[in-house]
Amino acid sequence: MIASPTSKKGGVKKLIITILLVSLGVHVAAGVIAGIVVVARYFTAPPAEFKAARDIRLPAKKREQKMNMAALDAAAPKPTFSDRMQSTRPTTFSLPDLPNIAMDQPLPLDPSQVISENINALGVGDGMGTGSGSGAAGAGGFGGSGMSFLGVQSTGKRILLLFDVSTSVLNKASAAGIPLEKIQEETLNLIAKLPVTARFGIIQFTQNYKPFNRELLPATDPNRAAATEWVKNEWVTTGTMGASSKVTSNPKGFIGVLELAAQMKPDVLYVISDGSFQWKPTGNIDNIPWNDIKKILAGSLQEGQKCVVNFIAFQPKDDDLKELKRLSSRTSGKTVELKK
């Protein structure tokens, strides 16, 4: 049986209506679900969030604050006592006047006055390098601008003295009017006036050498007392120094002394000599080349911290004096020639 055209059209309409209804149902269901999700968001707790906010702080003006505090301290008046004891209550007797009392001592001490008085006291001395006031140091002492030894001014806290005590140096020193006793006196004055914050050392040498200690010692009272006794009793006066338990054999001469000095790491070095240095590395006595001395003074002696090298030369030869001045000037030091 063949279906009529009318029945075919009715089936197509039903199919279209069914599709539309299904599509509408799907959209309605999706809308309901979306609404439920949107509404559910208002009832659920939001997730935790961790944020690092920048803390911007302006640095304090330390310099201005310090200046303000200094001005405030300076403006504060010192306590004084000028009024007499008085009473407004009537009494049957009158109180006597208070006696005159010196008020200088009860007042607080001014640190600047104390420091200036101490510096002035240190500046008083006799002999070479004597200064006046707080701007210079006396012989073998310390002042406002540093220390002075045999007239050579310098500054530093790690001081090392190298003394050439060979016969030629002792003879030239005596001829220049500075005998051994004067050198010892200058050394003792310097040791006595070292501040407690300083370190010091002493080495005597000819070909061999004899150190007071192989390290720089702090300037404590026991160390200064020991160094004083060593200078008085252990000083070489014969011009020769044979190897012994206290003397180190040294074929390198002045080079070996400088190598020991470099290990002690001074920042101020005083070398007292006549500017003529010999060694015998091969068994024969020869003059030490100035380039070898220059390598140590400009190399290992300057490692870690700069060392100022000062030469005090007794009647040196002209060529030796030129070399000494070149070496000292490269380290911001001085070379002083002492002669008749």
C-alpha positions as CSV (number, residue, x, y, z in Angstrom):
1,M,0.0,0.0,0.0
2,I,1.4,3.3,-1.1
3,A,1.3,6.2,1.5
4,S,-0.4,9.4,0.4
5,P,1.4,12.7,0.0
6,T,-0.7,14.1,2.8
7,S,0.5,11.5,5.3
8,K,4.1,12.1,4.3
9,K,3.8,15.8,5.0
10,G,2.3,15.1,8.4
11,G,5.2,12.8,9.4
12,V,7.8,15.5,8.4
13,K,6.0,18.1,10.6
14,K,6.0,15.7,13.5
15,L,9.8,15.0,13.1
16,I,10.6,18.8,12.9
17,I,8.4,19.5,16.0
18,T,10.1,16.7,17.8
19,I,13.6,18.0,17.0
20,L,12.6,21.5,18.1
21,L,11.2,20.3,21.3
22,V,14.3,18.2,22.1
23,S,16.6,21.2,21.2
24,L,14.5,23.5,23.4
25,G,14.6,21.0,26.2
26,V,18.4,20.7,26.0
27,H,18.8,24.5,26.1
28,V,16.4,24.8,29.0
29,A,18.3,22.1,30.9
30,A,21.7,23.8,30.1
31,G,20.2,27.2,31.3
32,V,19.0,25.6,34.6
33,I,22.4,24.0,35.2
34,A,24.2,27.2,34.5
35,G,21.9,29.1,36.9
36,I,22.5,26.5,39.6
37,V,26.3,26.9,39.1
38,V,26.1,30.7,39.2
39,V,24.0,30.7,42.3
40,A,26.2,28.1,44.0
41,R,29.2,30.4,43.7
42,Y,27.6,32.8,46.1
43,F,27.3,30.0,48.8
44,T,30.9,28.5,48.4
45,A,33.9,30.1,50.1
46,P,36.4,31.8,47.8
47,P,39.8,30.1,47.4
48,A,42.7,31.4,49.6
49,E,45.1,33.7,47.8
50,F,48.6,34.5,49.0
51,K,50.1,37.8,47.8
52,A,53.5,39.4,48.7
53,A,52.9,43.2,48.8
54,R,56.0,45.4,48.5
55,D,56.9,47.3,51.7
56,I,58.2,50.6,50.6
57,R,60.0,52.5,53.3
58,L,61.9,55.7,53.0
59,P,65.4,55.6,54.5
60,A,66.0,57.8,57.5
61,K,68.1,60.9,57.0
62,K,71.0,59.7,59.3
63,R,73.3,62.6,58.4
64,E,70.7,65.3,59.2
65,Q,69.6,63.5,62.3
66,K,73.2,63.3,63.6
67,M,73.7,67.0,62.9
68,N,70.5,67.9,64.7
69,M,71.6,65.8,67.7
70,A,75.0,67.4,67.7
71,A,73.4,70.8,67.6
72,L,71.1,69.8,70.5
73,D,74.1,68.6,72.6
74,A,76.0,71.8,71.9
75,A,73.1,73.9,72.9
76,A,72.7,72.2,76.3
77,P,74.1,74.5,78.9
78,K,76.6,73.2,81.4
79,P,75.4,73.0,85.0
80,T,76.5,75.9,87.1
81,F,75.9,77.0,90.6
82,S,75.8,80.7,91.2
83,D,72.8,81.4,93.4
84,R,73.1,81.5,97.2
85,M,71.0,79.4,99.4
86,Q,67.8,81.4,100.3
87,S,64.6,80.8,102.2
88,T,61.3,82.7,102.1
89,R,60.2,81.3,105.5
90,P,60.9,83.5,108.5
91,T,63.3,82.1,111.0
92,T,64.6,83.2,114.3
93,F,68.1,83.2,113.0
94,S,69.8,84.0,109.8
95,L,71.8,81.5,107.8
96,P,75.4,82.4,107.1
97,D,76.6,82.8,103.6
98,L,78.1,79.7,102.0
99,P,81.9,79.7,101.6
100,N,83.4,80.2,98.2
101,I,84.0,76.7,96.7
102,A,86.0,76.1,93.5
103,M,83.5,74.7,91.1
104,D,85.9,73.6,88.3
105,Q,86.2,70.0,89.5
106,P,82.5,69.3,90.1
107,L,81.7,70.3,86.6
108,P,81.7,67.6,83.9
109,L,85.0,67.3,82.1
110,D,85.2,68.4,78.5
111,P,86.7,65.5,76.5
112,S,88.2,67.9,73.9
113,Q,90.2,69.7,76.7
114,V,91.4,66.4,78.1
115,I,92.6,65.2,74.7
116,S,94.3,68.5,73.8
117,E,96.1,68.5,77.2
118,N,97.4,65.0,76.7
119,I,98.6,65.7,73.2
120,N,100.4,68.8,74.3
121,A,102.1,66.8,77.0
122,L,103.2,64.1,74.5
123,G,104.6,66.9,72.2
124,V,107.1,68.0,74.8
125,G,110.5,66.4,74.5
126,D,114.1,67.1,73.8
127,G,116.5,66.0,71.1
128,M,115.9,65.6,67.4
129,G,112.3,65.8,66.0
130,T,111.0,67.8,69.0
131,G,107.6,69.3,68.3
132,S,105.4,71.9,70.1
133,G,101.7,71.7,70.7
134,S,99.5,68.9,69.4
135,G,100.7,69.0,65.8
136,A,104.0,67.2,66.2
137,A,105.6,64.5,68.2
138,G,108.8,64.7,70.3
139,A,111.8,62.6,69.8
140,G,110.9,59.0,69.6
141,G,107.3,59.6,70.4
142,F,103.7,60.1,69.2
143,G,101.8,63.3,68.5
144,G,98.8,64.6,66.7
145,S,100.3,63.8,63.3
146,G,101.9,60.4,64.2
147,M,105.2,59.2,65.5
148,S,108.7,60.6,65.2
149,F,112.0,58.6,65.3
150,L,115.3,60.3,64.8
151,G,113.5,63.2,63.3
152,V,111.5,61.2,60.7
153,Q,107.8,61.6,61.1
154,S,105.4,58.9,60.1
155,T,102.0,57.4,60.9
156,G,100.9,53.8,61.5
157,K,99.9,51.2,64.1
158,R,102.3,48.3,63.2
159,I,105.8,49.6,63.6
160,L,109.0,47.7,62.9
161,L,112.5,49.0,63.5
162,L,115.5,47.5,61.5
163,F,118.9,48.4,62.9
164,D,122.1,47.8,61.0
165,V,124.6,47.4,63.9
166,S,127.7,46.7,61.7
167,T,131.0,48.3,62.6
168,S,130.8,50.8,59.7
169,V,127.3,52.0,60.7
170,L,128.3,52.4,64.4
171,N,131.4,54.4,63.4
172,K,129.5,56.7,61.0
173,A,126.7,57.2,63.6
174,S,129.3,58.3,66.2
175,A,131.0,60.6,63.6
176,A,127.5,62.2,62.9
177,G,127.1,63.0,66.6
178,I,124.5,60.2,67.2
179,P,126.3,57.5,69.2
180,L,124.9,54.1,70.1
181,E,123.6,55.5,73.4
182,K,121.5,58.1,71.6
183,I,120.0,55.5,69.2
184,Q,119.1,53.3,72.2
185,E,117.5,56.3,74.0
186,E,115.4,57.1,70.9
187,T,114.3,53.5,70.7
188,L,113.3,53.4,74.4
189,N,111.4,56.7,74.1
190,L,109.5,55.3,71.1
191,I,108.6,52.1,72.9
192,A,107.5,54.0,76.0
193,K,105.1,56.2,74.1
194,L,103.5,53.6,71.9
195,P,99.7,53.6,72.3
196,V,98.1,50.4,73.5
197,T,96.5,49.9,70.1
198,A,99.9,49.7,68.4
199,R,102.1,46.7,67.6
200,F,105.9,46.9,67.4
201,G,109.0,44.9,66.6
202,I,112.8,45.3,66.6
203,I,115.4,43.6,64.5
204,Q,119.2,44.1,64.7
205,F,121.3,42.8,61.8
206,T,124.8,42.8,60.3
207,Q,125.1,39.8,58.0
208,N,123.1,37.7,60.5
209,Y,120.1,39.1,62.4
210,K,118.7,39.0,65.9
211,P,114.9,39.9,66.4
212,F,113.3,40.9,69.6
213,N,110.4,38.7,68.5
214,R,109.4,37.1,65.2
215,E,106.0,38.7,65.4
216,L,104.8,42.2,66.1
217,L,103.7,42.4,69.7
218,P,100.9,44.6,71.1
219,A,102.2,47.5,73.1
220,T,101.1,46.3,76.5
221,D,103.1,47.2,79.7
222,P,104.7,43.7,80.0
223,N,105.8,43.7,76.3
224,R,107.2,47.2,76.5
225,A,109.0,46.3,79.7
226,A,110.5,43.2,78.0
227,A,111.5,45.3,74.9
228,T,113.2,47.8,77.2
229,E,115.2,45.1,78.9
230,W,116.1,43.6,75.5
231,V,117.3,47.0,74.1
232,K,119.4,47.6,77.2
233,N,121.0,44.1,77.5
234,E,120.8,42.5,74.0
235,W,122.1,45.4,71.9
236,V,125.1,44.5,69.7
237,T,128.0,46.9,70.3
238,T,130.9,45.0,68.8
239,G,129.9,45.4,65.1
240,T,129.7,41.7,64.6
241,M,127.0,39.1,65.2
242,G,127.9,35.4,65.2
243,A,125.2,32.8,64.9
244,S,123.9,31.5,68.2
245,S,120.6,30.5,69.9
246,K,119.5,34.2,69.7
247,V,121.1,35.0,66.4
248,T,119.9,33.6,63.0
249,S,122.5,32.7,60.4
250,N,121.6,34.7,57.3
251,P,123.7,34.4,54.1
252,K,121.1,36.7,52.3
253,G,122.0,39.7,54.5
254,F,119.5,42.5,54.2
255,I,117.3,40.5,51.9
256,G,116.8,37.9,54.6
257,V,115.9,40.6,57.1
258,L,113.3,42.1,54.7
259,E,111.8,38.6,54.2
260,L,111.3,38.3,57.9
261,A,109.9,41.8,58.0
262,A,107.4,40.9,55.3
263,Q,106.1,38.0,57.4
264,M,105.5,40.4,60.3
265,K,103.3,42.7,58.1
266,P,104.2,46.2,59.4
267,D,102.6,49.3,58.0
268,V,105.6,51.5,59.0
269,L,109.2,50.4,58.6
270,Y,112.2,52.3,59.8
271,V,115.6,51.2,58.4
272,I,118.6,52.6,60.2
273,S,121.8,51.9,58.2
274,D,124.5,53.5,56.0
275,G,122.8,52.4,52.8
276,S,125.4,49.8,51.9
277,F,124.1,46.2,52.0
278,Q,126.1,43.0,51.3
279,W,125.3,39.3,51.1
280,K,127.1,36.1,50.3
281,P,124.7,33.7,48.7
282,T,127.6,31.9,46.9
283,G,130.1,32.2,49.8
284,N,131.6,35.5,48.6
285,I,130.6,38.8,50.0
286,D,129.0,41.0,47.3
287,N,126.8,44.1,47.2
288,I,123.1,43.3,47.0
289,P,121.6,44.5,43.7
290,W,119.1,47.3,44.3
291,N,116.6,45.5,42.1
292,D,116.4,42.6,44.5
293,I,115.8,45.0,47.4
294,K,113.2,46.8,45.3
295,K,111.3,43.6,44.6
296,I,110.7,42.9,48.3
297,L,109.9,46.5,49.3
298,A,107.4,46.8,46.4
299,G,106.2,43.2,46.5
300,S,105.8,40.9,49.5
301,L,106.2,43.8,52.0
302,Q,103.2,45.5,50.5
303,E,100.9,42.4,50.5
304,G,97.8,42.7,52.7
305,Q,98.4,46.4,53.5
306,K,100.6,49.2,52.4
307,C,103.9,49.6,54.2
308,V,105.6,53.0,54.4
309,V,109.4,52.5,54.3
310,N,111.6,55.2,55.9
311,F,115.4,55.1,55.7
312,I,117.7,56.9,58.2
313,A,121.1,56.7,56.6
314,F,124.5,57.6,58.2
315,Q,126.9,59.1,55.7
316,P,125.7,57.1,52.7
317,K,127.4,57.2,49.4
318,D,125.8,59.4,46.8
319,D,124.7,56.5,44.6
320,D,123.3,54.6,47.6
321,L,121.5,57.8,48.8
322,K,119.7,58.2,45.4
323,E,118.5,54.6,45.5
324,L,117.3,54.9,49.0
325,K,115.3,58.0,48.1
326,R,113.7,56.3,45.2
327,L,112.7,53.3,47.2
328,S,111.2,55.3,50.1
329,S,109.3,57.7,47.8
330,R,107.6,54.8,46.1
331,T,106.1,53.8,49.4
332,S,105.3,57.4,50.5
333,G,108.2,57.2,53.0
334,K,111.2,59.4,53.6
335,T,114.9,59.1,53.5
336,V,117.0,61.2,55.9
337,E,120.8,61.6,55.6
338,L,122.7,62.1,58.8
339,K,126.3,63.3,58.5
340,K,128.8,65.5,60.1
